[in-house]
């Protein structure tokens, strides 16, 4: 997969809904009903972070949910990429970017949303052919004003800001011309997942699906 193909596919995924749920799931038995609730609420693109022992099994379960597009987040090493791809992930998300990580994604045809927090990082990825990136950590890196400033000299790069994005500030990001979507964890709070309260999660997803409109 070329960088251009990866960016095109990442942009298509980011265009599915204004919010991509960033999911940290401890129990794989919750995976399918959680994905079903989020998809039913209008958020089909799902980022499962590789931060729990159950993450790969969660990806495998969610990959079977009709209408869902499941990706793996927190990709750091080539081994992460291989494991995520084998589990059924159809896209990857990383907090930053290394040549080894990008090489692995290209070799395995896994579209990558690579992380960048500065103009230099974004320019290096653009030089390699990537023009759809993750802005991370968004709030800690200056929030929407910083991303707006980066976009002025680099209008050809689009972003999915993640990290500190919430219902209170999501609109400020989504209003930017260089933002396709934002990543957020608030649509699947741990307490609702633990309680199997899928109806409430679907409600949160429905509300999130209207942001930026």
Backbone as JSON, one array per atom type, in Angstrom:
{
  "sequence": "XXXXXXXXXXXXXXXXXXXXXXXXXXXXXXXXXXXXXXXXXXXXXXXXXXXXXXXXXXXXXXXXXXXXXXXXXXXXXXXXXXXXXXXXXXXXXXXXXXXXXXXXXXXXXXXXXXXXXXXXXXXXXXXXXXXXXXXXXXXXXXXXXXXXXXXXXXXXXXXXXXXXXXXXXXXXXXXXXXXXXXXXXXXXXXXXXXXXXXXXXXXXXXXXXXXXX",
  "N": [[0.85, -1.19, 0.0], [0.62, 2.14, -0.93], [1.74, 5.34, 0.4], [-0.03, 7.32, -0.47], [-2.32, 5.87, -1.13], [-2.91, 4.87, 1.4], [-3.45, 7.23, 2.83], [-5.66, 8.14, 1.42], [-7.55, 6.14, 1.99], [-7.65, 6.38, 4.78], [-8.73, 8.91, 4.97], [-11.25, 8.45, 3.9], [-12.32, 6.79, 5.88], [-12.28, 8.54, 8.06], [-14.2, 10.25, 7.22], [-16.59, 9.08, 7.69], [-17.99, 9.65, 10.03], [-18.34, 12.34, 12.43], [-17.02, 11.82, 14.82], [-14.64, 9.53, 16.01], [-14.8, 6.81, 18.0], [-12.6, 6.25, 20.68], [-11.4, 3.5, 22.07], [-10.92, 1.73, 25.06], [-10.88, -1.35, 26.07], [-11.45, -3.73, 28.47], [-12.61, -6.22, 28.76], [-13.33, -8.77, 26.66], [-15.83, -9.86, 26.21], [-17.55, -7.79, 26.18], [-17.21, -6.58, 23.81], [-18.64, -7.0, 21.31], [-21.44, -6.18, 21.79], [-20.89, -3.53, 22.52], [-19.72, -2.42, 20.22], [-21.89, -2.73, 18.5], [-23.75, -0.96, 19.64], [-22.46, 1.51, 19.3], [-22.22, 1.67, 16.51], [-24.92, 1.58, 15.81], [-25.63, 4.01, 16.84], [-24.56, 5.74, 15.04], [-21.82, 5.95, 14.7], [-19.6, 4.5, 12.99], [-16.84, 4.01, 12.58], [-14.33, 2.62, 14.48], [-11.91, 2.82, 16.96], [-9.86, 0.65, 18.49], [-7.86, 0.6, 21.16], [-4.58, -0.65, 21.71], [-4.13, -1.28, 24.5], [-4.82, -3.0, 26.46], [-4.81, -6.41, 27.71], [-6.84, -7.76, 26.44], [-7.26, -6.57, 24.01], [-6.7, -7.4, 21.3], [-8.42, -9.56, 20.95], [-10.78, -8.2, 21.31], [-10.79, -6.57, 19.02], [-11.06, -8.59, 17.09], [-13.64, -9.54, 17.71], [-15.22, -7.23, 17.35], [-14.81, -6.8, 14.67], [-16.6, -8.4, 13.43], [-19.02, -7.19, 13.52], [-21.75, -5.95, 11.83], [-21.58, -3.25, 9.61], [-19.64, -1.92, 10.99], [-16.38, -0.4, 11.1], [-13.39, -1.35, 11.91], [-10.53, -0.43, 13.67], [-7.09, -0.46, 14.84], [-5.67, 1.09, 17.59], [-2.93, 2.89, 19.17], [-0.68, 1.8, 17.94], [2.65, 0.92, 17.96], [4.91, -0.59, 17.38], [6.31, -2.7, 14.72], [5.48, -5.32, 15.29], [3.1, -4.86, 16.64], [1.56, -3.95, 14.52], [1.41, -6.21, 12.84], [0.05, -8.01, 14.54], [-2.37, -6.66, 14.95], [-3.42, -6.55, 12.37], [-3.75, -9.28, 11.83], [-5.72, -9.82, 13.69], [-7.9, -8.63, 12.61], [-8.13, -5.91, 12.17], [-8.83, -3.04, 10.17], [-7.71, -0.64, 9.76], [-5.07, 1.47, 11.05], [-3.88, 3.3, 13.92], [-1.59, 5.57, 15.24], [0.33, 6.97, 17.97], [2.5, 8.47, 17.28], [5.05, 8.46, 14.78], [7.22, 6.19, 13.23], [9.85, 5.14, 11.01], [10.04, 2.35, 10.83], [7.53, 1.52, 11.76], [5.78, 2.67, 9.87], [6.72, 1.42, 7.56], [5.97, -1.23, 8.1], [3.17, -1.06, 8.12], [2.67, -0.3, 5.48], [3.67, -2.53, 4.14], [1.9, -4.5, 4.94], [-0.49, -3.61, 4.0], [-2.09, -1.94, 5.62], [-3.93, 0.77, 6.27], [-2.67, 3.74, 7.67], [-3.15, 6.04, 10.27], [-1.17, 8.27, 11.12], [0.47, 9.75, 13.93], [1.04, 13.2, 14.67], [2.38, 16.11, 16.19], [3.51, 18.51, 15.77], [4.49, 21.08, 13.38], [6.8, 20.33, 12.05], [6.86, 17.51, 12.36], [4.52, 16.89, 10.96], [5.23, 17.8, 8.41], [7.33, 16.07, 7.78], [5.99, 13.65, 7.54], [4.31, 14.31, 5.44], [6.21, 14.62, 3.43], [6.84, 12.03, 3.0], [4.56, 11.16, 1.86], [2.16, 11.13, 3.18], [-0.88, 12.61, 3.9], [-3.06, 12.67, 5.55], [-3.5, 12.83, 8.82], [-3.08, 12.1, 12.36], [-3.64, 14.34, 14.97], [-1.98, 14.65, 17.82], [-0.84, 14.77, 21.21], [-3.91, 16.31, 21.31], [-5.2, 18.48, 22.92], [-3.16, 18.99, 24.8], [-1.21, 19.84, 23.12], [-1.86, 22.34, 22.37], [-4.39, 22.56, 21.4], [-7.35, 23.43, 19.47], [-6.65, 26.07, 18.51], [-3.87, 25.76, 18.01], [-3.86, 23.78, 16.05], [-5.24, 25.07, 14.04], [-3.38, 27.05, 13.46], [-1.23, 25.5, 12.48], [-2.43, 24.56, 10.21], [-2.57, 26.76, 8.52], [-0.07, 27.29, 7.02], [0.13, 24.76, 5.98], [-2.03, 23.67, 4.31], [-2.65, 21.45, 2.82], [-2.64, 19.22, 4.35], [-4.66, 17.07, 6.27], [-6.39, 16.42, 9.38], [-7.07, 14.3, 12.24], [-7.87, 15.17, 15.25], [-6.97, 14.03, 18.47], [-7.08, 13.23, 21.93], [-7.87, 14.52, 24.74], [-10.09, 15.59, 23.61], [-13.48, 16.5, 23.81], [-17.08, 16.65, 24.44], [-17.35, 19.32, 25.03], [-15.39, 20.74, 23.65], [-15.21, 19.7, 21.11], [-16.56, 20.78, 18.9], [-15.07, 23.04, 18.28], [-12.79, 22.01, 17.13], [-13.86, 20.54, 14.96], [-14.82, 22.55, 13.38], [-12.71, 23.51, 11.99], [-11.05, 23.87, 8.84], [-9.13, 21.99, 8.19], [-9.71, 19.67, 9.51], [-11.08, 16.47, 9.61], [-12.39, 14.68, 11.25], [-12.76, 13.83, 14.73], [-11.15, 12.18, 17.47], [-12.54, 10.51, 20.25], [-13.11, 9.49, 23.64], [-15.31, 9.65, 25.24], [-17.74, 8.64, 24.44], [-17.98, 6.04, 25.15], [-17.99, 5.44, 28.06], [-16.36, 3.97, 30.88], [-17.94, 3.16, 33.07], [-20.52, 2.82, 32.03], [-20.07, 0.81, 30.17], [-19.29, -1.26, 31.89], [-21.7, -1.67, 33.17], [-23.2, -2.74, 31.19], [-24.8, -1.0, 29.76], [-25.98, -0.46, 27.08], [-27.87, 1.0, 25.69], [-27.65, 3.62, 26.67], [-25.08, 4.2, 25.8], [-25.46, 4.07, 23.04], [-27.08, 6.31, 22.83], [-25.26, 8.36, 23.53], [-23.55, 8.08, 21.36], [-25.26, 8.79, 19.25], [-25.67, 11.5, 19.82], [-23.05, 12.44, 19.51], [-22.68, 11.94, 16.83], [-23.86, 14.02, 15.53], [-22.35, 16.24, 15.87], [-20.66, 19.16, 14.79], [-22.3, 19.75, 12.69]],
  "CA": [[0.0, 0.0, 0.0], [1.4, 3.36, -1.0], [1.28, 6.38, 1.33], [-1.18, 8.01, -1.04], [-3.47, 4.97, -0.95], [-3.21, 4.81, 2.83], [-4.09, 8.49, 3.21], [-7.0, 8.19, 0.81], [-8.43, 5.26, 2.76], [-7.82, 6.97, 6.1], [-9.65, 10.04, 4.82], [-12.58, 7.87, 3.72], [-12.76, 6.32, 7.2], [-12.52, 9.73, 8.88], [-15.38, 10.94, 6.7], [-17.8, 8.31, 8.01], [-18.71, 10.3, 11.14], [-17.47, 13.37, 13.0], [-16.27, 11.31, 15.96], [-14.16, 8.15, 16.04], [-14.64, 6.38, 19.39], [-11.3, 5.7, 21.09], [-11.92, 2.5, 23.0], [-10.04, 0.92, 25.9], [-11.81, -2.39, 26.5], [-10.77, -4.72, 29.31], [-13.33, -7.5, 28.73], [-13.72, -9.05, 25.28], [-17.25, -10.2, 26.12], [-18.28, -6.53, 25.98], [-16.81, -6.0, 22.54], [-19.64, -6.97, 20.25], [-22.55, -5.26, 22.07], [-20.39, -2.15, 22.52], [-19.61, -2.01, 18.82], [-23.24, -2.63, 17.94], [-24.36, 0.26, 20.15], [-21.82, 2.66, 18.68], [-22.6, 1.69, 15.1], [-26.35, 1.95, 15.76], [-25.71, 5.42, 17.15], [-24.04, 6.53, 13.94], [-20.36, 6.04, 14.73], [-19.15, 3.2, 12.48], [-15.39, 3.83, 12.65], [-14.02, 2.33, 15.87], [-10.49, 2.63, 17.24], [-9.61, -0.15, 19.68], [-6.47, 0.82, 21.55], [-3.85, -1.85, 22.17], [-3.67, -0.96, 25.85], [-5.28, -4.03, 27.39], [-4.54, -7.76, 27.24], [-7.97, -8.25, 25.64], [-7.46, -5.7, 22.85], [-6.73, -8.11, 20.01], [-9.67, -10.32, 20.91], [-11.83, -7.2, 21.13], [-10.79, -6.24, 17.6], [-11.62, -9.73, 16.36], [-15.08, -9.57, 17.95], [-15.85, -6.06, 16.73], [-14.69, -6.91, 13.21], [-17.73, -9.18, 12.93], [-20.24, -6.4, 13.66], [-22.17, -5.39, 10.56], [-21.56, -1.81, 9.53], [-18.5, -1.36, 11.7], [-15.05, -0.35, 10.49], [-12.61, -1.48, 13.15], [-9.1, -0.2, 13.57], [-6.28, -0.66, 16.05], [-4.94, 2.27, 18.03], [-1.71, 2.71, 19.95], [0.33, 1.02, 17.24], [3.96, 1.47, 18.27], [5.96, -1.42, 16.78], [5.86, -3.57, 13.63], [4.75, -6.45, 15.85], [1.74, -4.38, 16.88], [0.88, -3.88, 13.22], [1.12, -7.58, 12.41], [-0.97, -8.59, 15.42], [-3.63, -5.97, 14.69], [-3.9, -6.99, 11.06], [-4.2, -10.66, 11.98], [-6.94, -9.83, 14.5], [-9.01, -8.15, 11.8], [-8.15, -4.45, 12.03], [-8.79, -2.58, 8.79], [-6.88, 0.57, 9.73], [-4.26, 1.61, 12.24], [-3.68, 4.65, 14.44], [-0.4, 5.58, 16.1], [0.53, 8.25, 18.65], [3.55, 9.17, 16.54], [5.39, 7.71, 13.58], [8.62, 5.82, 12.97], [9.98, 4.52, 9.7], [9.74, 0.92, 10.95], [6.08, 1.37, 11.89], [5.17, 3.0, 8.58], [7.1, 0.35, 6.63], [5.16, -2.42, 8.4], [1.8, -0.8, 7.67], [2.66, -0.33, 4.01], [3.9, -3.91, 3.7], [0.73, -5.31, 5.26], [-1.68, -2.95, 3.46], [-2.92, -1.42, 6.71], [-3.91, 2.24, 6.24], [-2.21, 4.27, 8.95], [-3.37, 7.42, 10.69], [0.05, 8.49, 11.92], [0.38, 10.89, 14.81], [1.97, 14.33, 14.59], [1.99, 17.18, 17.11], [4.18, 19.75, 15.37], [4.59, 21.31, 11.94], [7.92, 19.53, 11.52], [6.42, 16.11, 12.26], [3.55, 16.81, 9.87], [5.95, 17.97, 7.14], [8.09, 14.84, 7.5], [5.03, 12.65, 7.05], [3.88, 14.76, 4.12], [7.31, 14.34, 2.51], [6.77, 10.59, 2.69], [3.36, 10.92, 1.07], [0.98, 11.05, 4.04], [-1.51, 13.92, 4.09], [-4.16, 12.52, 6.49], [-2.75, 12.5, 10.03], [-3.66, 12.27, 13.69], [-3.04, 15.4, 15.77], [-1.97, 14.07, 19.17], [-2.07, 14.9, 22.0], [-4.51, 17.53, 20.78], [-5.33, 19.57, 23.89], [-1.86, 19.27, 25.4], [-0.37, 20.46, 22.09], [-2.35, 23.67, 22.04], [-5.79, 22.51, 21.04], [-7.82, 23.9, 18.16], [-5.85, 27.19, 18.0], [-2.6, 25.26, 17.47], [-4.13, 23.05, 14.81], [-5.57, 26.1, 13.05], [-2.13, 27.7, 13.07], [-0.48, 24.56, 11.64], [-3.13, 24.44, 8.94], [-2.39, 27.93, 7.65], [0.97, 27.06, 6.02], [0.09, 23.36, 5.51], [-3.45, 23.39, 4.06], [-2.81, 20.19, 2.12], [-2.69, 18.14, 5.34], [-5.88, 16.98, 7.08], [-6.11, 15.84, 10.69], [-8.05, 13.8, 13.21], [-7.34, 15.45, 16.57], [-7.3, 13.08, 19.54], [-6.38, 13.5, 23.18], [-8.49, 15.65, 25.42], [-11.28, 16.05, 22.88], [-14.68, 16.22, 24.59], [-18.24, 17.36, 23.9], [-17.21, 20.76, 25.28], [-14.48, 21.4, 22.71], [-15.17, 19.02, 19.82], [-17.03, 21.66, 17.82], [-14.01, 23.97, 17.9], [-11.93, 21.28, 16.21], [-14.58, 20.15, 13.75], [-15.06, 23.74, 12.57], [-11.49, 23.84, 11.24], [-11.06, 23.29, 7.49], [-8.17, 20.88, 8.05], [-10.14, 18.57, 10.38], [-12.1, 15.6, 9.03], [-13.11, 14.08, 12.36], [-11.98, 13.87, 15.97], [-11.23, 10.95, 18.26], [-12.96, 10.77, 21.62], [-13.43, 8.31, 24.45], [-16.47, 9.89, 26.11], [-18.94, 7.94, 23.96], [-18.02, 4.69, 25.73], [-17.42, 5.52, 29.41], [-16.12, 2.66, 31.51], [-19.03, 2.76, 33.96], [-21.64, 2.32, 31.23], [-19.65, -0.48, 29.61], [-19.34, -2.23, 32.98], [-23.1, -1.93, 33.48], [-23.87, -3.23, 29.97], [-25.83, -0.02, 29.43], [-25.75, -0.2, 25.65], [-28.81, 2.03, 25.23], [-27.07, 4.92, 26.98], [-23.94, 4.39, 24.9], [-26.02, 4.4, 21.74], [-27.51, 7.7, 22.92], [-24.07, 9.2, 23.45], [-23.07, 8.03, 19.98], [-26.16, 9.6, 18.41], [-25.36, 12.91, 20.06], [-21.73, 12.72, 18.92], [-22.76, 11.85, 15.37], [-24.41, 15.27, 15.01], [-21.43, 17.33, 16.14], [-20.07, 19.78, 13.62], [-23.28, 19.92, 11.61]],
  "C": [[0.88, 1.24, 0.0], [0.91, 4.36, 0.05], [0.02, 7.1, 0.82], [-2.45, 7.17, -0.9], [-3.89, 4.91, 0.52], [-3.93, 6.08, 3.29], [-5.49, 8.61, 2.64], [-7.98, 7.32, 1.61], [-8.67, 5.82, 4.15], [-8.8, 8.13, 6.04], [-11.08, 9.54, 4.64], [-13.15, 7.42, 5.07], [-13.11, 7.51, 8.09], [-13.75, 10.51, 8.42], [-16.68, 10.23, 7.07], [-18.64, 8.97, 9.09], [-17.78, 11.34, 11.74], [-16.61, 12.9, 14.16], [-15.89, 9.85, 15.75], [-14.0, 7.76, 17.51], [-13.25, 5.78, 19.63], [-11.59, 4.79, 22.28], [-10.8, 1.76, 23.74], [-10.94, -0.13, 26.57], [-11.05, -3.49, 27.23], [-11.34, -6.13, 29.14], [-13.86, -7.75, 27.31], [-15.19, -9.4, 25.13], [-18.12, -8.95, 25.91], [-18.13, -6.01, 24.55], [-17.95, -5.89, 21.53], [-20.83, -6.06, 20.58], [-22.12, -3.8, 22.11], [-20.3, -1.62, 21.09], [-20.99, -1.83, 18.2], [-23.93, -1.35, 18.38], [-23.77, 1.49, 19.48], [-22.19, 2.8, 17.21], [-24.07, 2.12, 14.94], [-26.53, 3.43, 16.04], [-25.12, 6.33, 16.09], [-22.55, 6.76, 13.93], [-19.76, 4.71, 14.28], [-17.65, 2.95, 12.58], [-14.97, 3.73, 14.11], [-12.52, 2.1, 16.03], [-10.33, 1.88, 18.56], [-8.13, 0.0, 20.04], [-5.83, -0.47, 22.07], [-3.26, -1.59, 23.55], [-4.12, -1.98, 26.88], [-4.93, -5.41, 26.83], [-5.63, -8.3, 26.32], [-8.09, -7.57, 24.29], [-7.57, -6.44, 21.52], [-7.99, -8.95, 19.87], [-10.85, -9.38, 20.71], [-11.93, -6.8, 19.66], [-11.43, -7.35, 16.79], [-13.13, -9.81, 16.51], [-15.78, -8.42, 17.23], [-15.82, -6.13, 15.21], [-15.86, -7.67, 12.6], [-19.05, -8.41, 12.99], [-20.57, -5.71, 12.34], [-22.18, -3.87, 10.61], [-20.4, -1.15, 10.22], [-17.23, -1.38, 10.87], [-14.07, -0.26, 11.65], [-11.13, -1.31, 12.89], [-8.41, -0.43, 14.9], [-5.52, 0.62, 16.36], [-3.74, 1.9, 18.88], [-0.75, 1.73, 19.28], [1.68, 1.68, 17.46], [5.07, 0.72, 17.54], [5.42, -2.2, 15.58], [5.1, -4.79, 14.13], [3.31, -6.07, 16.16], [0.93, -4.4, 15.59], [0.47, -5.27, 12.76], [-0.01, -8.19, 13.23], [-2.33, -7.96, 15.15], [-4.25, -6.42, 13.37], [-4.45, -8.4, 11.14], [-5.51, -10.74, 12.76], [-8.15, -9.33, 13.72], [-9.12, -6.65, 11.67], [-8.05, -4.06, 10.57], [-8.11, -1.22, 8.65], [-6.11, 0.65, 11.04], [-4.12, 3.07, 12.63], [-2.47, 4.6, 15.37], [-0.25, 6.94, 16.76], [1.59, 9.11, 17.99], [3.84, 8.37, 15.28], [6.88, 7.44, 13.52], [8.67, 5.17, 11.6], [9.62, 3.04, 9.76], [8.23, 0.68, 11.02], [5.39, 1.62, 10.56], [5.48, 1.91, 7.57], [6.21, -0.88, 6.84], [3.73, -2.23, 7.92], [1.7, -0.86, 6.16], [2.8, -1.75, 3.5], [2.67, -4.78, 3.9], [-0.59, -4.69, 4.78], [-2.64, -2.52, 4.56], [-2.85, 0.11, 6.66], [-3.58, 2.79, 7.62], [-2.58, 5.73, 9.1], [-2.24, 7.73, 11.66], [-0.06, 9.77, 12.72], [1.45, 11.94, 14.58], [1.46, 15.42, 15.52], [2.59, 18.52, 16.74], [4.19, 19.87, 13.85], [5.7, 20.46, 11.33], [7.52, 18.07, 11.36], [5.45, 15.94, 11.1], [4.24, 16.92, 8.52], [6.75, 16.73, 6.78], [7.19, 13.75, 6.96], [4.52, 13.03, 5.67], [4.95, 14.46, 3.07], [7.34, 12.87, 2.11], [5.51, 10.24, 1.92], [2.07, 10.86, 1.86], [0.39, 12.44, 4.27], [-2.8, 13.83, 4.91], [-3.54, 11.99, 7.78], [-3.61, 12.61, 11.28], [-2.92, 13.4, 14.39], [-3.13, 14.99, 17.22], [-0.71, 14.49, 19.92], [-2.69, 16.27, 21.76], [-4.54, 18.68, 21.79], [-3.98, 19.95, 24.49], [-0.92, 19.96, 24.42], [-0.88, 21.82, 21.66], [-3.78, 23.73, 21.56], [-6.1, 23.03, 19.66], [-7.02, 25.11, 17.65], [-4.51, 26.74, 17.39], [-2.82, 24.56, 16.13], [-4.52, 24.01, 13.69], [-4.31, 26.78, 12.54], [-1.28, 26.81, 12.17], [-1.11, 24.48, 10.25], [-2.91, 25.6, 8.0], [-1.29, 27.72, 6.62], [0.94, 25.66, 5.41], [-1.36, 22.96, 5.2], [-3.7, 22.05, 3.38], [-2.89, 18.99, 3.06], [-3.99, 18.22, 6.13], [-5.57, 16.2, 8.35], [-7.35, 15.25, 11.35], [-7.46, 14.09, 14.58], [-7.86, 14.48, 17.62], [-6.48, 13.42, 20.77], [-6.93, 14.73, 23.85], [-9.69, 16.22, 24.7], [-12.52, 15.6, 23.66], [-15.87, 16.91, 23.95], [-18.12, 18.88, 24.04], [-16.34, 21.46, 24.25], [-14.47, 20.79, 21.31], [-15.56, 19.94, 18.66], [-15.92, 22.61, 17.36], [-13.01, 23.31, 16.96], [-12.64, 21.02, 14.88], [-14.88, 21.33, 12.84], [-13.85, 24.11, 11.71], [-11.52, 23.18, 9.86], [-10.12, 22.12, 7.3], [-8.5, 19.7, 8.96], [-11.27, 17.8, 9.74], [-12.99, 14.99, 10.11], [-12.24, 14.24, 13.59], [-12.15, 12.54, 16.7], [-11.6, 11.27, 19.68], [-13.36, 9.5, 22.34], [-14.73, 8.46, 25.24], [-17.71, 9.13, 25.67], [-19.05, 6.52, 24.51], [-17.38, 4.71, 27.12], [-17.38, 4.17, 30.1], [-17.29, 2.22, 32.38], [-20.22, 2.22, 33.19], [-21.32, 0.98, 30.59], [-19.75, -1.57, 30.68], [-20.77, -2.62, 33.33], [-23.89, -2.51, 32.31], [-25.01, -2.29, 29.55], [-25.65, 0.44, 27.98], [-26.68, 0.88, 25.12], [-28.25, 3.43, 25.49], [-25.88, 5.23, 26.07], [-24.41, 4.72, 23.49], [-26.5, 5.86, 21.72], [-26.35, 8.68, 22.84], [-23.52, 9.24, 22.04], [-23.94, 8.87, 19.06], [-25.88, 11.08, 18.58], [-24.04, 13.3, 19.4], [-21.8, 12.75, 17.4], [-23.29, 13.13, 14.74], [-23.48, 16.45, 15.21], [-20.85, 17.87, 14.82], [-21.02, 20.04, 12.48], [-24.03, 21.24, 11.76]]
}
